[in-house]
Amino acid sequence: IAQEMVNNILKHSKAEHVEIQLLKTKTHLGLHIQDDGVGFDVKDSKKKSGIGMNNIYSRASAVNGEVNFESTDESGTSASIRVPLVKK
């Protein structure tokens, strides 16, 4: 998921900076990626249906994860992925 997101940032965002955080709590693994690029309309169905975005959503779904995007022209894009940890 992180690889696909970084690839999308490099390809489309025109960002100068990218911040990647991987966080673990007792119950979840979180991935937060933020860039300062041009942003995109997260409600645009054409943007959500591209191969890269489909890869992100399907990979998150495969591990019961949630994907959330926030994006504006002024502040770039922020993506959060939250995956529940499985107890053994």
N, C-alpha and C positions, 0 to 999 in steps of 0.2 A: 504494500500500500504506500509506504513512504517513497519507494523508488518511483512508482507511477506518479505520485504527486510532485516530486522534484522534477521529473521529466516534463510534466505539464507546465510547471513554473518556468523551466528553461525555454520551453517551446513557445509559450503564449503570453507570459505576464509582463515581460520587459522589466522585471524586478531587479533592483540593485542589491537587496538584502533579503535573506531567508533565515528564519529562526525555526529550529526543529527541537521539540521537547518530547521525551518519552518518559512517562510517569507510571508508577505502579502503586496501587493502593492494596488493601487487603482483599478487595473484591473485583477490581478492574485494572486493566492496562489501558493507558491513555496515550494517544499520539496527537500532538498539537503542532501544526505547521502554519506559519504566518509569513507572508511576503509583503513587500511594499510596491507591488506592481500595479498594472492598470485595472485589475479587477475584472469581474464578469457578472452578468445577470444570472444569479443562481436559480431564478424561476424560469429561465429560458429552456424549454424542453430540448431544443437542438444542442445546447451546451451540455446538458445532462446525458445525452444519448451518444456521445462520442465514444470511441473505443477506450480511451484512457479513463474516462469517467465510469464507463460500464465496468472496467477492470477494478476500479476502486470500490464501487458498490458491491460487486459480486464477491470480491475477496473479503470484504467486511462481513457480508451476509454469511459467508461460509463458516465464520467463527462467531456467529451471533452478535456481530458488532453493529454499532450505530455510526453513521457519518453525518456530520453537520458542516455546512459551509456558510460563511458570512463574507460578503464582498461588496466593496464600493470603489468608485473611481478614485476617491481621495486617499483611502487607506489600504488598498490592496485586498488580498484575500486571506482569510483565516479558516483553517480546516481542523476539525476535531473528530477523532475516531475514538470510540470507547468500546472496549472488548471485555466481556466478563471473564474472569479467571475461573477455571474449572478446578474444584477440589478433588484431590486424589484420595 
